Amino acid sequence: LDINGILYIGSTDHFLYALDPTPVSSITKSWNRDLQRDIYSSAVFGNDGSIYVGSDDGNLYAYNPNGTQKWASPTGGMVRSTPVVGGTTVYVGSDSGNTFALNTVNGTQVWASPNLGGAVRSSPTLKADGTVVYIGSDSNETYALNATNGTQVWASPDLGGLVRSTPALSVDGNTLYVGSDSNKTYALNAATGAKIWEFDANGSVRSSLLVDANGTIYFGSGDRRIYALNPVGTKKWEYATLDSVNSSPIIDGNGILYVGSNDNNLYALNSSAVVTAATIKWKFDANGSIYSSPAIDGNGTVYFGSADTKVYALENNGTKKW
């Protein structure tokens, strides 16, 4: 969602859609653009409202809010990484094995990292001061790159499996959390990459990690569960769904956690649970697996896409708007 409430969503039909969700019981298509191949990357926004999104055709695209294309920059491999914008630079990973920094104005390459040893389908996380980019790779490692020139600051130890989840920083910025296909979630020293602790999630962790204001870490796992961990790596609670959870969680201002599952349901959970199982507020059956991550607008409406080819809007009590 952009600041004007326009919803942007990519699809495996090759199109990026800009949707106006203002109507109470329907939705209006503002525009759509053909990006030539499947779109797994999520759209992100610059300060000027520009939209950045990757495509399986190997390009990172930039569009103006009215749908006119600003530029397309080739990366040499499919772009399933979701970009992140820092100032006048946009960062993104590619199946070429590189992470790229591109000028937001014209798409020219600022730098390309050294090859990271495998496809980069993890999405970058930018340090709060804009100096370091953190990103995972199919080389089974997580990397810290200098945001100015792309040189490697550190590489983590081998994490035992592909790293396709998006890293998340602790509240104080000193610890980096990341999931792996080794079935584990790791805490790494953000300055050195050294391992601090690991948590066995009993299934691959491709869900991006979310850290709330209290430092609690949330993520989904291939073992069908949604987990909440304390900052020291101990389990706060878990919630069992009926299939793997690859969708990335989000949390609203009331502490309700929203996350999709391959069991076709979007779940709303009370994140402040202090017992071993979270309290469910509601769930919604979307008739298809939910890989996309939900978005919430200022009115509490929850938006997400489903494998049934539809985009849904739900009230914050779980009833369907459209």
C-alpha positions in Angstrom: 0.0 0.0 0.0 1.3 3.5 -0.8 0.6 6.7 1.1 -2.5 7.3 -1.0 -4.0 3.9 -0.2 -3.3 2.4 -3.6 -2.6 -1.4 -3.4 0.1 -2.8 -5.6 0.4 -6.5 -6.2 2.4 -8.7 -8.6 1.1 -11.9 -10.1 2.2 -15.0 -11.9 0.1 -13.8 -14.8 3.1 -11.5 -15.4 1.2 -8.3 -14.5 1.8 -5.7 -11.8 -1.6 -4.3 -10.7 -2.4 -1.0 -9.1 -5.7 -1.3 -7.3 -7.8 1.3 -5.7 -9.5 -0.3 -2.7 -11.6 2.7 -1.8 -15.0 1.3 -2.8 -16.7 -0.3 0.2 -17.6 -3.6 -1.4 -15.5 -3.7 -4.6 -12.2 -2.6 -6.1 -11.2 -0.5 -9.0 -8.1 -1.3 -11.2 -6.1 1.9 -11.6 -3.6 0.3 -14.1 -1.7 -2.8 -14.8 1.7 -3.4 -16.5 3.1 -6.5 -18.2 6.5 -7.4 -16.7 7.0 -10.3 -19.2 7.4 -13.1 -16.7 6.1 -14.2 -13.3 6.3 -11.7 -10.4 7.2 -13.1 -7.0 8.9 -9.9 -5.8 6.8 -7.5 -3.7 6.4 -3.9 -4.7 8.1 -1.2 -2.6 7.9 2.6 -2.7 10.4 5.5 -2.8 9.9 8.8 -1.0 8.6 10.3 -4.3 6.0 7.6 -4.7 7.9 5.6 -7.3 7.2 1.8 -7.3 10.0 -0.7 -7.6 9.4 -4.4 -8.3 11.4 -7.4 -9.7 10.4 -9.9 -12.4 11.5 -13.3 -13.5 12.6 -11.7 -16.8 15.7 -10.6 -14.9 14.9 -6.9 -14.5 14.2 -4.6 -11.6 11.4 -2.2 -12.8 10.6 1.3 -11.6 7.3 3.0 -12.3 5.7 6.3 -11.6 2.5 6.3 -9.5 0.5 6.9 -12.7 1.9 3.7 -14.2 4.4 5.1 -16.6 7.7 3.3 -16.6 10.7 5.1 -15.3 13.3 2.5 -16.1 14.1 -1.2 -16.2 17.6 -2.4 -15.1 18.9 -5.9 -16.0 20.5 -8.1 -13.3 21.4 -11.2 -15.2 19.0 -13.5 -13.4 15.5 -13.8 -12.1 14.6 -11.2 -9.5 12.5 -12.8 -6.8 14.0 -10.7 -4.1 12.0 -7.8 -2.8 13.9 -4.5 -3.1 14.6 -2.0 -0.4 15.1 1.7 -0.9 17.6 3.8 1.0 17.9 7.5 0.0 18.5 7.6 -3.8 19.6 4.0 -4.0 17.5 0.8 -4.4 19.0 -2.5 -3.4 17.9 -6.0 -4.6 19.2 -9.6 -5.0 19.2 -11.6 -8.2 19.5 -15.3 -9.3 22.7 -14.2 -10.9 24.2 -14.5 -7.4 24.8 -10.8 -7.0 23.2 -8.1 -5.0 22.7 -4.8 -6.8 22.5 -1.2 -5.8 20.8 1.0 -8.5 20.2 4.7 -8.8 16.5 5.3 -8.1 16.3 8.2 -10.6 17.5 6.4 -13.8 18.3 2.8 -12.8 22.0 3.0 -13.5 24.1 0.5 -11.5 25.8 2.0 -8.5 27.5 -1.3 -7.7 27.1 -5.1 -8.0 28.4 -7.2 -5.1 30.8 -10.0 -5.6 29.0 -13.2 -6.4 27.5 -14.6 -3.2 27.8 -18.3 -4.2 24.2 -19.0 -5.2 21.0 -17.4 -6.3 19.9 -14.4 -4.0 16.2 -14.8 -3.4 16.4 -13.4 0.1 15.4 -9.7 0.3 17.9 -7.1 1.6 17.6 -5.5 5.0 19.2 -2.1 5.4 20.9 -1.0 8.6 19.1 1.9 10.2 22.0 4.3 9.5 22.1 3.2 5.9 25.6 1.9 6.0 25.2 -1.9 5.7 23.0 -4.2 3.6 22.2 -7.7 5.0 21.0 -10.5 2.7 20.9 -14.3 2.4 22.0 -16.5 -0.4 21.5 -20.0 -1.7 25.1 -20.6 -0.7 23.7 -21.3 2.8 25.2 -18.1 4.1 24.0 -14.6 5.1 26.1 -11.6 4.1 26.7 -8.1 5.3 27.7 -5.7 2.4 29.0 -2.1 2.5 26.0 -0.1 1.3 28.3 2.5 -0.4 30.4 0.2 -2.6 29.1 -3.4 -2.2 32.2 -4.8 -0.7 31.7 -7.7 1.8 31.8 -6.8 5.4 31.3 -10.3 6.6 29.9 -13.7 5.7 28.1 -15.9 8.3 29.1 -19.4 9.0 27.4 -22.1 6.9 23.7 -22.1 8.0 23.1 -25.6 6.7 20.6 -24.8 4.0 19.4 -22.2 1.5 18.8 -18.8 3.1 15.7 -17.3 1.4 14.1 -15.6 4.3 14.6 -11.9 4.7 16.9 -11.0 7.7 15.5 -8.8 10.5 17.5 -6.7 13.0 16.9 -6.6 16.7 15.4 -3.4 18.2 18.9 -2.2 19.2 20.4 -3.2 15.8 23.1 -5.4 17.3 21.6 -8.8 16.4 20.5 -10.1 13.0 17.9 -12.8 12.8 17.5 -15.1 9.7 15.8 -18.4 8.8 17.3 -21.2 6.7 16.2 -24.4 4.9 18.2 -26.2 7.5 15.0 -25.9 9.5 16.5 -23.4 11.9 16.3 -19.7 12.7 19.6 -18.1 13.7 20.7 -15.1 15.7 23.9 -13.5 14.3 26.1 -10.8 15.6 25.2 -7.9 13.3 28.8 -6.5 13.4 30.7 -9.7 12.8 28.3 -12.4 11.5 29.2 -14.8 14.4 26.4 -17.1 15.5 24.8 -16.3 18.8 22.1 -18.9 19.0 19.9 -21.2 16.8 16.4 -22.4 17.2 15.1 -25.6 15.6 11.8 -24.9 13.8 11.4 -28.5 12.5 10.8 -27.3 9.0 12.4 -24.9 6.5 12.1 -21.2 7.4 11.4 -19.2 4.2 9.0 -16.8 5.9 10.6 -13.4 6.5 11.2 -12.6 10.2 9.4 -9.9 12.1 10.6 -8.2 15.2 8.2 -6.2 17.3 8.9 -3.3 19.6 9.5 -5.6 22.6 12.1 -7.7 20.6 9.8 -10.7 20.1 10.7 -12.5 16.8 7.8 -14.0 14.7 8.1 -16.3 11.7 6.4 -19.3 9.9 7.9 -22.7 9.3 7.5 -25.6 7.0 6.5 -27.7 10.0 3.1 -25.9 9.7 3.6 -23.7 12.7 3.9 -20.0 13.4 6.5 -19.2 16.1 7.2 -16.4 18.5 10.7 -16.4 20.1 12.1 -14.3 22.9 15.3 -12.3 22.0 17.5 -14.9 23.6 16.1 -17.7 21.3 13.7 -19.4 23.7 10.2 -20.2 22.4 7.5 -17.8 23.6 4.7 -19.6 21.8 3.8 -21.6 18.8 0.5 -22.0 16.8 -0.2 -25.0 14.6 -1.8 -24.5 11.1 -2.7 -27.4 8.7 0.1 -26.8 6.2 3.5 -25.0 5.7 3.8 -21.3 6.5 5.8 -19.4 3.9 3.9 -16.1 4.2 5.6 -13.4 6.2 3.8 -12.0 9.3 2.8 -8.5 10.0 1.5 -7.0 13.2 -1.0 -4.1 13.8 -1.1 -1.4 16.4 -3.2 -3.6 18.7 -0.7 -6.5 18.7 -2.7 -8.7 16.4 -0.4 -10.8 14.2 -1.6 -11.7 10.7 0.0 -14.5 8.6 -1.1 -16.8 5.8 -0.7 -20.5 5.5 -0.6 -23.0 2.7 -3.8 -24.5 4.3 -5.6 -21.7 2.6 -6.3 -19.7 5.7 -5.2 -16.2 6.9 -4.8 -16.2 10.6 -5.2 -13.4 13.1 -3.4 -14.2 16.4 -3.0 -12.4 19.7 0.8 -11.8 19.7 0.9 -11.0 23.4 0.1 -14.6 24.5 2.2 -15.7 27.4 1.3 -19.4 27.2 2.8 -22.0 24.9 0.0 -21.5 22.3 -1.1 -18.2 20.8 -4.8 -17.2 21.1 -6.5 -17.2 17.7 -8.8 -14.2 17.1 -10.1 -15.4 13.7 -9.1 -17.2 10.5 -10.4 -16.7 7.0 -10.5 -19.4 4.3 -9.2 -17.9 1.0 -9.7 -21.1 -1.1 -6.0 -21.3 -2.1 -2.6 -21.3 -0.5 -1.4 -17.9 0.8 2.2 -17.2 -0.1 1.9 -13.5 -0.1 2.4 -11.3 2.9 -0.6 -9.3 4.2 -0.8 -5.5 4.2 -2.8 -3.3 6.6 -4.2 0.2 5.9 -4.8 3.0 8.4 -8.4 1.7 8.9 -7.3 -1.7 9.9 -8.3 -3.4 6.6 -6.2 -6.4 5.8 -5.2 -7.1 2.2 -3.6 -10.3 0.7 -3.4 -12.4 -2.4 -4.3 -16.1 -2.7 -3.4 -18.9 -5.0 -7.1 -19.0 -6.0 -6.1 -15.9 -8.2 -8.0 -13.4 -6.1 -7.0 -10.5 -3.9 -8.9 -10.2 -0.7 -9.8 -7.3 1.7 -10.9 -8.2 5.2 -12.3 -6.1 8.0 -10.1 -6.4 11.2 -12.7 -8.8 12.6 -12.2 -11.2 9.7 -15.3 -10.5 7.6 -14.8 -10.1 3.9 -15.1 -6.6 2.3 -14.4 -7.8 -1.2 
